[in-house]
Amino acid sequence: MTGRRLTVEVPMRWADMDAYGHINNVNLVRMMEEARIGAFGVPGGDRSTGSRPRRRPLL
């Protein structure tokens, strides 16, 4: 994937920062997960951006 860049904007919430304006490590990982879902879709989905997971019948 050389030469291609994927950009996903993830809004930052006020609760994501501490009193000094730093982002907590847990919130940073959560923001990366949101960016991954925004770019590639949800796990179990059809891989389209923002898709919902497919429902499968229970066995």
C-alpha distance matrix in Angstrom:
0.0 3.7 6.4 5.9 8.3 10.2 13.9 16.6 20.2 22.3 25.9 27.7 31.1 34.2 34.5 31.1 32.8 35.8 38.8 37.2 34.1 31.8 29.3 30.2 27.6 28.1 27.5 24.2 22.9 24.3 22.5 19.1 20.2 21.2 17.8 16.1 18.8 18.5 14.8 14.9 18.7 21.3 21.5 23.4 22.7 21.3 17.8 18.6 18.5 21.6 23.0 25.9 26.2 28.0 31.6 32.7 36.4 38.0 39.4
3.7 0.0 3.8 5.6 8.3 11.3 14.6 17.9 21.1 23.5 26.9 28.6 32.1 35.0 35.6 32.1 33.3 36.3 39.1 37.1 34.1 31.9 29.8 31.0 28.5 29.5 28.7 25.3 24.5 26.1 24.0 20.8 22.4 23.3 19.8 18.6 21.5 20.9 17.3 17.9 21.7 24.5 24.9 26.9 26.2 24.8 21.3 21.7 21.3 24.4 26.1 29.1 29.6 31.6 35.2 36.3 40.0 41.6 43.1
6.4 3.8 0.0 3.8 6.7 10.2 13.2 16.8 19.7 22.5 25.8 27.6 31.3 34.1 35.1 31.7 32.9 35.9 38.5 36.5 33.3 31.4 29.5 31.2 29.1 30.2 29.0 25.6 25.2 26.6 24.1 21.2 23.1 23.4 19.7 19.1 21.9 20.6 17.2 18.5 22.2 25.3 26.2 28.3 27.2 25.7 22.1 21.9 21.1 24.2 26.2 29.5 30.5 32.6 36.2 37.8 41.5 43.3 44.9
5.9 5.6 3.8 0.0 3.8 6.8 10.0 13.4 16.6 19.5 22.8 24.9 28.5 31.5 32.5 29.3 30.7 34.0 36.7 35.0 31.7 29.9 27.7 29.3 27.3 28.0 26.6 23.4 22.9 23.9 21.3 18.5 20.1 20.2 16.4 15.9 18.4 17.0 13.6 15.0 18.6 21.8 23.0 25.1 23.7 22.3 18.7 18.3 17.3 20.4 22.5 25.8 27.0 29.1 32.8 34.5 38.3 40.1 42.0
8.3 8.3 6.7 3.8 0.0 3.8 6.5 10.1 13.1 15.9 19.2 21.2 24.8 27.8 28.8 25.6 27.0 30.3 33.0 31.4 28.0 26.3 24.1 25.8 24.1 24.8 23.2 20.0 19.9 20.7 17.9 15.4 17.3 17.1 13.3 13.4 16.1 14.4 11.4 13.6 17.1 20.1 21.6 24.2 22.8 21.8 18.1 17.5 15.8 18.5 21.1 24.3 25.7 28.2 31.8 33.7 37.5 39.2 41.3
10.2 11.3 10.2 6.8 3.8 0.0 3.8 6.7 10.2 12.8 16.3 18.6 22.1 25.3 26.2 23.2 25.0 28.4 31.3 30.0 26.5 24.9 22.4 24.0 22.4 22.6 20.8 18.0 17.6 18.0 15.1 12.8 14.4 13.7 10.0 10.2 12.6 10.7 7.8 10.4 13.7 16.7 18.6 21.2 19.7 19.0 15.3 14.5 12.4 14.9 17.6 20.8 22.4 25.0 28.5 30.7 34.5 36.2 38.4
13.9 14.6 13.2 10.0 6.5 3.8 0.0 3.8 6.6 9.6 12.8 15.2 18.8 21.9 23.1 20.3 22.0 25.6 28.3 27.1 23.5 22.2 19.8 21.7 20.7 21.0 18.7 16.0 16.4 16.3 13.0 11.6 13.5 12.2 8.5 10.2 12.3 9.8 8.1 11.6 14.2 17.0 19.4 22.2 20.6 20.3 16.8 15.6 12.7 14.4 17.7 20.7 22.7 25.7 29.1 31.5 35.2 36.9 39.4
16.6 17.9 16.8 13.4 10.1 6.7 3.8 0.0 3.8 6.3 9.7 12.5 15.8 19.1 20.2 17.6 19.8 23.5 26.3 25.6 21.9 20.8 18.1 19.8 19.1 18.9 16.2 14.2 14.4 13.7 10.3 9.6 11.0 9.0 5.7 8.2 9.6 6.8 6.6 10.4 12.1 14.6 17.3 20.3 18.6 18.9 15.6 14.2 10.9 11.7 15.3 18.0 20.2 23.4 26.6 29.2 32.9 34.4 37.2
20.2 21.1 19.7 16.6 13.1 10.2 6.6 3.8 0.0 3.8 6.4 9.3 12.6 15.9 17.4 15.1 17.2 21.0 23.5 23.0 19.2 18.6 16.1 18.3 18.3 18.1 15.0 13.4 14.5 13.3 9.6 10.3 12.0 9.3 7.2 10.6 11.5 8.7 9.8 13.5 14.5 16.5 19.5 22.5 20.8 21.5 18.5 16.9 13.2 13.2 17.0 19.4 21.9 25.3 28.1 31.0 34.5 36.0 38.9
22.3 23.5 22.5 19.5 15.9 12.8 9.6 6.3 3.8 0.0 3.8 6.4 9.4 12.9 14.0 11.8 14.3 18.0 20.8 20.7 17.0 16.3 13.5 15.3 15.5 14.9 11.6 10.7 11.8 10.1 6.6 8.4 9.8 7.0 6.3 10.1 10.6 8.6 10.8 13.9 14.3 15.4 18.3 21.6 20.3 21.6 18.9 17.7 14.0 13.1 16.8 18.5 20.8 24.4 26.9 29.8 33.2 34.3 37.3
25.9 26.9 25.8 22.8 19.2 16.3 12.8 9.7 6.4 3.8 0.0 3.8 6.4 9.8 11.6 10.1 12.4 16.2 18.6 18.8 15.1 15.2 12.8 15.0 16.1 15.5 11.8 11.7 13.6 11.5 8.5 11.3 12.6 9.7 9.9 13.6 13.7 11.8 14.3 17.4 17.3 18.1 21.2 24.3 23.0 24.5 22.0 20.6 16.9 15.5 19.1 20.5 23.0 26.6 28.8 31.9 35.1 36.1 39.2
27.7 28.6 27.6 24.9 21.2 18.6 15.2 12.5 9.3 6.4 3.8 0.0 3.8 6.7 8.4 6.6 8.6 12.4 14.8 15.1 11.5 11.7 9.4 11.8 13.5 13.2 9.5 9.8 12.5 10.7 8.1 11.5 13.2 11.0 11.7 15.3 15.8 14.6 17.0 19.9 19.8 20.2 22.8 26.2 25.3 27.1 24.7 23.6 20.0 18.5 22.0 23.0 25.1 28.9 30.9 33.8 36.8 37.5 40.5
31.1 32.1 31.3 28.5 24.8 22.1 18.8 15.8 12.6 9.4 6.4 3.8 0.0 3.8 5.4 5.4 7.7 11.1 13.3 14.6 11.5 12.1 10.1 11.9 14.3 13.5 9.8 11.5 14.0 11.7 10.2 13.9 14.9 12.8 14.4 17.7 17.7 16.8 19.7 22.2 21.6 21.5 24.1 27.3 26.5 28.7 26.6 25.6 22.1 20.0 23.2 23.7 25.8 29.5 31.1 34.0 36.8 37.3 40.5
34.2 35.0 34.1 31.5 27.8 25.3 21.9 19.1 15.9 12.9 9.8 6.7 3.8 0.0 3.8 5.4 6.1 8.7 10.2 11.9 9.3 10.9 9.9 11.7 14.8 14.5 11.2 13.2 16.0 14.2 13.1 16.8 18.1 16.3 17.9 21.2 21.3 20.5 23.3 25.9 25.3 25.0 27.5 30.7 30.1 32.4 30.3 29.4 25.9 23.7 26.9 27.2 29.3 32.9 34.4 37.2 39.9 40.1 43.3
34.5 35.6 35.1 32.5 28.8 26.2 23.1 20.2 17.4 14.0 11.6 8.4 5.4 3.8 0.0 3.8 5.5 7.4 9.8 12.1 10.1 10.7 9.1 9.6 12.8 11.8 9.1 11.9 14.4 12.5 12.4 16.1 16.9 15.7 17.8 20.7 20.8 20.7 23.5 25.7 24.9 24.1 26.1 29.4 29.2 31.8 29.9 29.4 26.1 23.8 26.6 26.5 28.1 31.8 33.0 35.6 38.1 38.0 41.1
31.1 32.1 31.7 29.3 25.6 23.2 20.3 17.6 15.1 11.8 10.1 6.6 5.4 5.4 3.8 0.0 3.8 7.0 10.2 11.4 8.9 8.3 5.8 6.7 9.5 9.0 5.9 8.2 11.0 9.7 9.3 12.8 14.1 13.4 15.1 17.9 18.5 18.6 21.0 23.3 22.9 22.3 24.2 27.7 27.6 30.1 27.8 27.5 24.3 22.3 25.3 25.5 27.0 30.7 32.2 34.7 37.5 37.4 40.3
32.8 33.3 32.9 30.7 27.0 25.0 22.0 19.8 17.2 14.3 12.4 8.6 7.7 6.1 5.5 3.8 0.0 3.8 6.8 7.6 5.2 5.2 4.6 6.4 9.9 10.7 8.3 9.9 13.2 12.8 12.2 15.2 17.2 16.7 17.9 20.8 21.8 21.7 23.9 26.3 26.3 25.8 27.6 31.2 31.2 33.5 31.1 30.8 27.5 25.7 28.8 29.2 30.7 34.5 36.0 38.4 41.2 41.1 43.9
35.8 36.3 35.9 34.0 30.3 28.4 25.6 23.5 21.0 18.0 16.2 12.4 11.1 8.7 7.4 7.0 3.8 0.0 3.8 5.4 5.4 5.5 6.5 7.1 10.9 11.9 10.6 12.3 15.5 15.4 15.4 18.3 20.1 20.0 21.3 24.0 25.1 25.2 27.4 29.6 29.6 28.9 30.4 34.0 34.2 36.8 34.4 34.3 31.0 29.2 32.2 32.4 33.6 37.3 38.7 41.0 43.6 43.2 45.9
38.8 39.1 38.5 36.7 33.0 31.3 28.3 26.3 23.5 20.8 18.6 14.8 13.3 10.2 9.8 10.2 6.8 3.8 0.0 3.8 5.6 7.5 9.7 10.7 14.5 15.7 14.4 16.0 19.2 19.1 18.9 21.8 23.7 23.4 24.6 27.5 28.6 28.5 30.6 33.0 33.0 32.4 34.1 37.6 37.8 40.2 37.8 37.5 34.2 32.4 35.5 35.7 37.1 40.8 42.1 44.5 47.1 46.7 49.5
37.2 37.1 36.5 35.0 31.4 30.0 27.1 25.6 23.0 20.7 18.8 15.1 14.6 11.9 12.1 11.4 7.6 5.4 3.8 0.0 3.8 5.6 9.0 10.7 14.0 16.1 14.9 15.5 19.0 19.6 18.9 21.4 23.8 23.7 24.4 27.3 28.8 28.5 30.3 32.8 33.3 33.0 34.6 38.3 38.4 40.6 38.0 37.7 34.3 32.9 36.1 36.7 38.1 41.9 43.4 45.8 48.5 48.3 51.0
34.1 34.1 33.3 31.7 28.0 26.5 23.5 21.9 19.2 17.0 15.1 11.5 11.5 9.3 10.1 8.9 5.2 5.4 5.6 3.8 0.0 3.8 6.6 9.4 12.7 14.6 12.7 13.0 16.7 17.0 15.8 18.4 21.0 20.5 21.0 24.1 25.6 25.1 26.8 29.6 30.0 30.0 31.9 35.5 35.4 37.4 34.7 34.3 30.8 29.5 32.8 33.6 35.2 39.0 40.7 43.2 46.1 46.1 48.9
31.8 31.9 31.4 29.9 26.3 24.9 22.2 20.8 18.6 16.3 15.2 11.7 12.1 10.9 10.7 8.3 5.2 5.5 7.5 5.6 3.8 0.0 3.8 6.4 9.2 11.7 10.3 10.2 13.8 14.7 13.9 16.0 18.7 18.8 19.3 22.0 23.8 23.7 25.2 27.7 28.3 28.2 29.7 33.4 33.6 35.7 32.9 32.8 29.5 28.4 31.6 32.3 33.5 37.3 39.1 41.4 44.2 44.1 46.7
29.3 29.8 29.5 27.7 24.1 22.4 19.8 18.1 16.1 13.5 12.8 9.4 10.1 9.9 9.1 5.8 4.6 6.5 9.7 9.0 6.6 3.8 0.0 3.8 6.4 8.4 6.6 6.6 10.2 10.9 10.2 12.5 15.0 15.2 15.9 18.5 20.2 20.4 21.9 24.2 24.8 24.5 25.9 29.6 29.8 32.0 29.3 29.3 26.2 24.9 28.0 28.7 29.8 33.6 35.4 37.6 40.5 40.4 43.0
30.2 31.0 31.2 29.3 25.8 24.0 21.7 19.8 18.3 15.3 15.0 11.8 11.9 11.7 9.6 6.7 6.4 7.1 10.7 10.7 9.4 6.4 3.8 0.0 3.8 5.5 5.2 6.3 8.9 9.9 10.6 12.6 14.5 15.4 16.7 18.6 20.2 21.1 22.7 24.5 24.8 23.9 24.9 28.6 29.3 31.8 29.3 29.7 26.8 25.4 28.1 28.3 29.0 32.7 34.2 36.2 38.9 38.5 41.0
27.6 28.5 29.1 27.3 24.1 22.4 20.7 19.1 18.3 15.5 16.1 13.5 14.3 14.8 12.8 9.5 9.9 10.9 14.5 14.0 12.7 9.2 6.4 3.8 0.0 3.8 5.4 5.0 6.4 8.7 9.9 10.7 12.6 14.4 15.4 16.7 18.7 20.0 21.2 22.6 23.2 22.3 22.8 26.5 27.5 30.0 27.3 28.2 25.6 24.4 26.9 27.2 27.5 31.2 32.8 34.5 37.3 36.9 39.1
28.1 29.5 30.2 28.0 24.8 22.6 21.0 18.9 18.1 14.9 15.5 13.2 13.5 14.5 11.8 9.0 10.7 11.9 15.7 16.1 14.6 11.7 8.4 5.5 3.8 0.0 3.8 5.4 5.3 6.3 8.7 10.0 10.7 12.6 14.4 15.5 16.8 18.5 20.1 21.2 21.2 19.8 20.3 23.9 25.0 27.7 25.5 26.4 23.9 22.4 24.6 24.4 24.6 28.2 29.6 31.3 34.0 33.5 35.8
27.5 28.7 29.0 26.6 23.2 20.8 18.7 16.2 15.0 11.6 11.8 9.5 9.8 11.2 9.1 5.9 8.3 10.6 14.4 14.9 12.7 10.3 6.6 5.2 5.4 3.8 0.0 3.8 5.4 4.9 6.1 8.6 9.7 10.4 12.3 14.2 15.3 16.3 18.3 19.8 19.8 18.8 20.0 23.6 24.2 26.8 24.4 24.8 22.0 20.3 22.9 23.0 23.8 27.5 29.1 31.2 34.0 33.9 36.5
24.2 25.3 25.6 23.4 20.0 18.0 16.0 14.2 13.4 10.7 11.7 9.8 11.5 13.2 11.9 8.2 9.9 12.3 16.0 15.5 13.0 10.2 6.6 6.3 5.0 5.4 3.8 0.0 3.8 5.4 5.1 6.4 8.7 9.9 10.7 12.5 14.4 15.3 16.6 18.3 19.0 18.6 19.7 23.5 23.9 26.1 23.3 23.8 21.0 20.0 22.7 23.4 24.2 27.9 29.9 31.9 34.9 35.0 37.4
22.9 24.5 25.2 22.9 19.9 17.6 16.4 14.4 14.5 11.8 13.6 12.5 14.0 16.0 14.4 11.0 13.2 15.5 19.2 19.0 16.7 13.8 10.2 8.9 6.4 5.3 5.4 3.8 0.0 3.8 5.4 5.0 6.3 8.7 9.8 10.5 12.5 14.2 15.3 16.3 16.9 16.0 16.6 20.4 21.2 23.6 20.9 21.9 19.5 18.5 20.8 21.2 21.5 25.1 27.1 28.8 31.8 31.8 34.1
24.3 26.1 26.6 23.9 20.7 18.0 16.3 13.7 13.3 10.1 11.5 10.7 11.7 14.2 12.5 9.7 12.8 15.4 19.1 19.6 17.0 14.7 10.9 9.9 8.7 6.3 4.9 5.4 3.8 0.0 3.8 5.4 5.0 6.3 8.7 9.8 10.7 12.3 14.2 15.3 15.1 14.0 15.2 18.8 19.4 21.9 19.6 20.3 17.7 16.1 18.4 18.6 19.2 22.9 24.7 26.7 29.7 29.7 32.3
22.5 24.0 24.1 21.3 17.9 15.1 13.0 10.3 9.6 6.6 8.5 8.1 10.2 13.1 12.4 9.3 12.2 15.4 18.9 18.9 15.8 13.9 10.2 10.6 9.9 8.7 6.1 5.1 5.4 3.8 0.0 3.8 5.4 5.1 6.2 8.7 10.0 10.4 12.3 14.2 14.5 14.4 16.2 19.8 19.7 21.8 19.1 19.2 16.2 15.0 17.9 18.8 20.0 23.7 25.9 28.2 31.4 31.9 34.6
19.1 20.8 21.2 18.5 15.4 12.8 11.6 9.6 10.3 8.4 11.3 11.5 13.9 16.8 16.1 12.8 15.2 18.3 21.8 21.4 18.4 16.0 12.5 12.6 10.7 10.0 8.6 6.4 5.0 5.4 3.8 0.0 3.8 5.4 5.0 6.2 8.7 9.7 10.5 12.0 13.1 13.2 14.5 18.3 18.4 20.2 17.2 17.7 15.1 14.6 17.3 18.5 19.3 22.9 25.3 27.4 30.7 31.2 33.7
20.2 22.4 23.1 20.1 17.3 14.4 13.5 11.0 12.0 9.8 12.6 13.2 14.9 18.1 16.9 14.1 17.2 20.1 23.7 23.8 21.0 18.7 15.0 14.5 12.6 10.7 9.7 8.7 6.3 5.0 5.4 3.8 0.0 3.8 5.4 5.0 6.2 8.5 9.8 10.5 10.6 10.0 11.1 14.9 15.2 17.5 14.9 15.7 13.5 12.4 14.6 15.3 15.8 19.4 21.7 23.7 27.0 27.5 30.0
21.2 23.3 23.4 20.2 17.1 13.7 12.2 9.0 9.3 7.0 9.7 11.0 12.8 16.3 15.7 13.4 16.7 20.0 23.4 23.7 20.5 18.8 15.2 15.4 14.4 12.6 10.4 9.9 8.7 6.3 5.1 5.4 3.8 0.0 3.8 5.4 5.2 6.1 8.6 10.0 9.7 9.6 11.9 15.4 14.9 16.9 14.5 14.4 11.6 10.1 12.9 13.8 15.2 18.9 21.3 23.8 27.1 27.9 30.8
17.8 19.8 19.7 16.4 13.3 10.0 8.5 5.7 7.2 6.3 9.9 11.7 14.4 17.9 17.8 15.1 17.9 21.3 24.6 24.4 21.0 19.3 15.9 16.7 15.4 14.4 12.3 10.7 9.8 8.7 6.2 5.0 5.4 3.8 0.0 3.8 5.5 5.0 6.1 8.5 9.5 10.7 13.1 16.5 15.6 16.9 13.8 13.6 10.5 10.3 13.4 15.3 16.8 20.3 23.1 25.6 29.1 30.2 32.9
16.1 18.6 19.1 15.9 13.4 10.2 10.2 8.2 10.6 10.1 13.6 15.3 17.7 21.2 20.7 17.9 20.8 24.0 27.5 27.3 24.1 22.0 18.5 18.6 16.7 15.5 14.2 12.5 10.5 9.8 8.7 6.2 5.0 5.4 3.8 0.0 3.8 5.4 5.1 5.9 7.3 8.4 10.0 13.5 13.0 14.3 11.1 11.7 9.6 9.8 12.1 13.9 14.7 18.0 21.0 23.1 26.7 27.7 30.2
18.8 21.5 21.9 18.4 16.1 12.6 12.3 9.6 11.5 10.6 13.7 15.8 17.7 21.3 20.8 18.5 21.8 25.1 28.6 28.8 25.6 23.8 20.2 20.2 18.7 16.8 15.3 14.4 12.5 10.7 10.0 8.7 6.2 5.2 5.5 3.8 0.0 3.8 5.4 5.3 4.6 5.3 7.9 11.2 10.2 11.9 9.3 9.6 7.4 6.5 8.7 10.2 11.4 14.9 17.8 20.2 23.7 25.0 27.7
18.5 20.9 20.6 17.0 14.4 10.7 9.8 6.8 8.7 8.6 11.8 14.6 16.8 20.5 20.7 18.6 21.7 25.2 28.5 28.5 25.1 23.7 20.4 21.1 20.0 18.5 16.3 15.3 14.2 12.3 10.4 9.7 8.5 6.1 5.0 5.4 3.8 0.0 3.8 6.0 5.8 8.0 11.2 14.0 12.1 13.0 10.3 9.2 5.8 5.5 8.9 11.3 13.5 16.8 19.8 22.5 26.1 27.7 30.6
14.8 17.3 17.2 13.6 11.4 7.8 8.1 6.6 9.8 10.8 14.3 17.0 19.7 23.3 23.5 21.0 23.9 27.4 30.6 30.3 26.8 25.2 21.9 22.7 21.2 20.1 18.3 16.6 15.3 14.2 12.3 10.5 9.8 8.6 6.1 5.1 5.4 3.8 0.0 3.8 6.1 9.2 11.6 14.2 12.4 12.5 9.0 8.3 5.7 7.5 10.1 13.1 14.7 17.6 21.0 23.4 27.1 28.9 31.4
14.9 17.9 18.5 15.0 13.6 10.4 11.6 10.4 13.5 13.9 17.4 19.9 22.2 25.9 25.7 23.3 26.3 29.6 33.0 32.8 29.6 27.7 24.2 24.5 22.6 21.2 19.8 18.3 16.3 15.3 14.2 12.0 10.5 10.0 8.5 5.9 5.3 6.0 3.8 0.0 3.8 6.9 8.7 10.9 9.3 9.3 5.7 6.3 5.4 7.4 8.6 11.3 12.2 14.8 18.3 20.3 24.1 25.8 28.1
18.7 21.7 22.2 18.6 17.1 13.7 14.2 12.1 14.5 14.3 17.3 19.8 21.6 25.3 24.9 22.9 26.3 29.6 33.0 33.3 30.0 28.3 24.8 24.8 23.2 21.2 19.8 19.0 16.9 15.1 14.5 13.1 10.6 9.7 9.5 7.3 4.6 5.8 6.1 3.8 0.0 3.8 6.6 8.6 6.5 7.4 5.0 5.4 4.5 4.6 5.2 7.5 8.7 11.6 15.0 17.4 21.1 22.9 25.5
21.3 24.5 25.3 21.8 20.1 16.7 17.0 14.6 16.5 15.4 18.1 20.2 21.5 25.0 24.1 22.3 25.8 28.9 32.4 33.0 30.0 28.2 24.5 23.9 22.3 19.8 18.8 18.6 16.0 14.0 14.4 13.2 10.0 9.6 10.7 8.4 5.3 8.0 9.2 6.9 3.8 0.0 3.8 6.2 5.4 8.1 7.0 8.4 8.0 6.5 6.0 6.2 6.3 9.7 12.6 14.9 18.5 19.9 22.6
21.5 24.9 26.2 23.0 21.6 18.6 19.4 17.3 19.5 18.3 21.2 22.8 24.1 27.5 26.1 24.2 27.6 30.4 34.1 34.6 31.9 29.7 25.9 24.9 22.8 20.3 20.0 19.7 16.6 15.2 16.2 14.5 11.1 11.9 13.1 10.0 7.9 11.2 11.6 8.7 6.6 3.8 0.0 3.8 5.5 8.5 7.8 10.5 11.1 10.2 9.0 8.4 6.6 9.3 11.9 13.3 16.9 17.9 20.2
23.4 26.9 28.3 25.1 24.2 21.2 22.2 20.3 22.5 21.6 24.3 26.2 27.3 30.7 29.4 27.7 31.2 34.0 37.6 38.3 35.5 33.4 29.6 28.6 26.5 23.9 23.6 23.5 20.4 18.8 19.8 18.3 14.9 15.4 16.5 13.5 11.2 14.0 14.2 10.9 8.6 6.2 3.8 0.0 3.8 6.8 7.9 10.7 12.4 11.6 9.2 8.0 4.9 6.3 8.9 9.9 13.6 15.0 17.2
22.7 26.2 27.2 23.7 22.8 19.7 20.6 18.6 20.8 20.3 23.0 25.3 26.5 30.1 29.2 27.6 31.2 34.2 37.8 38.4 35.4 33.6 29.8 29.3 27.5 25.0 24.2 23.9 21.2 19.4 19.7 18.4 15.2 14.9 15.6 13.0 10.2 12.1 12.4 9.3 6.5 5.4 5.5 3.8 0.0 3.8 5.4 7.4 9.3 8.8 5.8 5.4 3.9 5.5 9.1 11.1 14.9 17.0 19.5
21.3 24.8 25.7 22.3 21.8 19.0 20.3 18.9 21.5 21.6 24.5 27.1 28.7 32.4 31.8 30.1 33.5 36.8 40.2 40.6 37.4 35.7 32.0 31.8 30.0 27.7 26.8 26.1 23.6 21.9 21.8 20.2 17.5 16.9 16.9 14.3 11.9 13.0 12.5 9.3 7.4 8.1 8.5 6.8 3.8 0.0 3.8 5.6 8.8 9.5 6.5 7.7 7.2 7.4 11.2 12.9 16.6 19.2 21.4
17.8 21.3 22.1 18.7 18.1 15.3 16.8 15.6 18.5 18.9 22.0 24.7 26.6 30.3 29.9 27.8 31.1 34.4 37.8 38.0 34.7 32.9 29.3 29.3 27.3 25.5 24.4 23.3 20.9 19.6 19.1 17.2 14.9 14.5 13.8 11.1 9.3 10.3 9.0 5.7 5.0 7.0 7.8 7.9 5.4 3.8 0.0 3.8 6.4 8.2 6.7 9.0 9.1 10.5 14.3 16.1 19.8 22.1 24.3
18.6 21.7 21.9 18.3 17.5 14.5 15.6 14.2 16.9 17.7 20.6 23.6 25.6 29.4 29.4 27.5 30.8 34.3 37.5 37.7 34.3 32.8 29.3 29.7 28.2 26.4 24.8 23.8 21.9 20.3 19.2 17.7 15.7 14.4 13.6 11.7 9.6 9.2 8.3 6.3 5.4 8.4 10.5 10.7 7.4 5.6 3.8 0.0 3.8 6.2 5.4 8.8 10.4 11.9 15.6 17.9 21.6 24.1 26.6
18.5 21.3 21.1 17.3 15.8 12.4 12.7 10.9 13.2 14.0 16.9 20.0 22.1 25.9 26.1 24.3 27.5 31.0 34.2 34.3 30.8 29.5 26.2 26.8 25.6 23.9 22.0 21.0 19.5 17.7 16.2 15.1 13.5 11.6 10.5 9.6 7.4 5.8 5.7 5.4 4.5 8.0 11.1 12.4 9.3 8.8 6.4 3.8 0.0 3.8 5.5 9.2 11.5 13.9 17.3 20.1 23.7 26.0 28.7
21.6 24.4 24.2 20.4 18.5 14.9 14.4 11.7 13.2 13.1 15.5 18.5 20.0 23.7 23.8 22.3 25.7 29.2 32.4 32.9 29.5 28.4 24.9 25.4 24.4 22.4 20.3 20.0 18.5 16.1 15.0 14.6 12.4 10.1 10.3 9.8 6.5 5.5 7.5 7.4 4.6 6.5 10.2 11.6 8.8 9.5 8.2 6.2 3.8 0.0 3.8 6.7 9.6 12.5 15.6 18.7 22.2 24.2 27.3
23.0 26.1 26.2 22.5 21.1 17.6 17.7 15.3 17.0 16.8 19.1 22.0 23.2 26.9 26.6 25.3 28.8 32.2 35.5 36.1 32.8 31.6 28.0 28.1 26.9 24.6 22.9 22.7 20.8 18.4 17.9 17.3 14.6 12.9 13.4 12.1 8.7 8.9 10.1 8.6 5.2 6.0 9.0 9.2 5.8 6.5 6.7 5.4 5.5 3.8 0.0 3.8 6.6 9.0 12.1 15.2 18.7 21.0 24.0
25.9 29.1 29.5 25.8 24.3 20.8 20.7 18.0 19.4 18.5 20.5 23.0 23.7 27.2 26.5 25.5 29.2 32.4 35.7 36.7 33.6 32.3 28.7 28.3 27.2 24.4 23.0 23.4 21.2 18.6 18.8 18.5 15.3 13.8 15.3 13.9 10.2 11.3 13.1 11.3 7.5 6.2 8.4 8.0 5.4 7.7 9.0 8.8 9.2 6.7 3.8 0.0 3.8 6.5 9.0 12.4 15.7 17.8 21.0
26.2 29.6 30.5 27.0 25.7 22.4 22.7 20.2 21.9 20.8 23.0 25.1 25.8 29.3 28.1 27.0 30.7 33.6 37.1 38.1 35.2 33.5 29.8 29.0 27.5 24.6 23.8 24.2 21.5 19.2 20.0 19.3 15.8 15.2 16.8 14.7 11.4 13.5 14.7 12.2 8.7 6.3 6.6 4.9 3.9 7.2 9.1 10.4 11.5 9.6 6.6 3.8 0.0 3.8 6.4 9.2 12.7 14.6 17.6
28.0 31.6 32.6 29.1 28.2 25.0 25.7 23.4 25.3 24.4 26.6 28.9 29.5 32.9 31.8 30.7 34.5 37.3 40.8 41.9 39.0 37.3 33.6 32.7 31.2 28.2 27.5 27.9 25.1 22.9 23.7 22.9 19.4 18.9 20.3 18.0 14.9 16.8 17.6 14.8 11.6 9.7 9.3 6.3 5.5 7.4 10.5 11.9 13.9 12.5 9.0 6.5 3.8 0.0 3.8 6.3 9.9 12.5 15.3
31.6 35.2 36.2 32.8 31.8 28.5 29.1 26.6 28.1 26.9 28.8 30.9 31.1 34.4 33.0 32.2 36.0 38.7 42.1 43.4 40.7 39.1 35.4 34.2 32.8 29.6 29.1 29.9 27.1 24.7 25.9 25.3 21.7 21.3 23.1 21.0 17.8 19.8 21.0 18.3 15.0 12.6 11.9 8.9 9.1 11.2 14.3 15.6 17.3 15.6 12.1 9.0 6.4 3.8 0.0 3.8 6.7 9.3 12.5
32.7 36.3 37.8 34.5 33.7 30.7 31.5 29.2 31.0 29.8 31.9 33.8 34.0 37.2 35.6 34.7 38.4 41.0 44.5 45.8 43.2 41.4 37.6 36.2 34.5 31.3 31.2 31.9 28.8 26.7 28.2 27.4 23.7 23.8 25.6 23.1 20.2 22.5 23.4 20.3 17.4 14.9 13.3 9.9 11.1 12.9 16.1 17.9 20.1 18.7 15.2 12.4 9.2 6.3 3.8 0.0 3.8 6.5 9.1
36.4 40.0 41.5 38.3 37.5 34.5 35.2 32.9 34.5 33.2 35.1 36.8 36.8 39.9 38.1 37.5 41.2 43.6 47.1 48.5 46.1 44.2 40.5 38.9 37.3 34.0 34.0 34.9 31.8 29.7 31.4 30.7 27.0 27.1 29.1 26.7 23.7 26.1 27.1 24.1 21.1 18.5 16.9 13.6 14.9 16.6 19.8 21.6 23.7 22.2 18.7 15.7 12.7 9.9 6.7 3.8 0.0 3.8 6.4
38.0 41.6 43.3 40.1 39.2 36.2 36.9 34.4 36.0 34.3 36.1 37.5 37.3 40.1 38.0 37.4 41.1 43.2 46.7 48.3 46.1 44.1 40.4 38.5 36.9 33.5 33.9 35.0 31.8 29.7 31.9 31.2 27.5 27.9 30.2 27.7 25.0 27.7 28.9 25.8 22.9 19.9 17.9 15.0 17.0 19.2 22.1 24.1 26.0 24.2 21.0 17.8 14.6 12.5 9.3 6.5 3.8 0.0 3.8
39.4 43.1 44.9 42.0 41.3 38.4 39.4 37.2 38.9 37.3 39.2 40.5 40.5 43.3 41.1 40.3 43.9 45.9 49.5 51.0 48.9 46.7 43.0 41.0 39.1 35.8 36.5 37.4 34.1 32.3 34.6 33.7 30.0 30.8 32.9 30.2 27.7 30.6 31.4 28.1 25.5 22.6 20.2 17.2 19.5 21.4 24.3 26.6 28.7 27.3 24.0 21.0 17.6 15.3 12.5 9.1 6.4 3.8 0.0
